[in-house]
Amino acid sequence: MTAPVLPADSPDAIARAAALLREGGLVAMPTETVYGLAADASNAVAVARLYAAKGRPRFNPLIAHVAGIEMAKRLVEWPALADELARAFWPGPLTLVLPKLKAAPICDLANAGLDSVAIRAPGHAAAQALLEAFGGPLVAPSANPSGGVSPTTASHVREGLGDRLDLILDGGACTVGVESTVIALLDGRATLLRPGGLERSRIEAITGPLAIAGHSEAPTSPGMLASHYAPAAAMRLNATQAREGEVLLGFGAVQGDLNLSASGDLAEAAAKLFAALRQLDASGPKSIAVAPIPDEGLGEAINDRLQRAAAPRD
């Protein structure tokens, strides 16, 4: 049976979602980045069900979503730099990886048995309302089959996982459209684990130059697998025109079957990226060619997703 879809701005829907989560259920919730598949972070059975629903490798840890700084402090060690970053960018598209407190209500399965936890406070009213109603951390990876294109609308969630969930909260289209930026604050230094919806330059204005982590087969954070975010069709990057059997995803002056932003606006391109890939993939092309995207600002996150989508697949 397909999960019911309820409006995310309804207090009754939020109360129902919180009750389902307390019972070990799975709820798709909107965030400003992408839709998340929420489960009680402390409930190993619920988290195992989440991994199974997504087909997600269990060595790939999950982000624990929190209402804010006070909830975060109950989960992780909280250095001064974490406080400065959270006060600057939370709620919003920034995830911090920090040492886990022994008493933290997060099951080992949720953080893949690591001594650290990835946490963020989402910048969406419905996600915040659900976290407040639930009263604790919720793990919430993207609400789609593992490795596929991330969902930015409730209909995307329904198409990919609708029969594996208990409820979908519909909060409209995601405004940021790519996952959060992930920064590790471990071993006394700040490391960029994944570029995302918060530009690196804004973070480095606080931290100074960030160390850069590579892709990993045994990730310390979500979003570090080399192959990820992939449509069914093959991908070809930095294309200026389509070849036979291809469709072209344009940007700026490079026109195509769809254009991420005719004006070259990277924020618009990020918000439209996953929906555009889904739309082009649905036409059954041999390959999706993608126009060059400037590797600056949000372009760094867009190119990261495109490179992982184009990576060799098992």
WOVENNOR-V379023 format. One line per field, one symbol per residue. ss: DSSP state (@ for helix, = for strand, . for the rest). Layout:
# WOVENNOR-V379023
ss: ???
This chain:
# WOVENNOR-V379023
ss: ...====...@@@@@@@@@@@@....===......=====...@@@@@@@@@@@........===...@@@@...=...@@@@@@@@@@....=======...............=====....@@@@@@@@@@...=====...........@@@@@@@@@@@..====..........======..======.....@@@@@@@@...==.....................===.........======..=...==......@@@@@@@@@@@@@@@@.....====........@@@@@@@@@@@@....
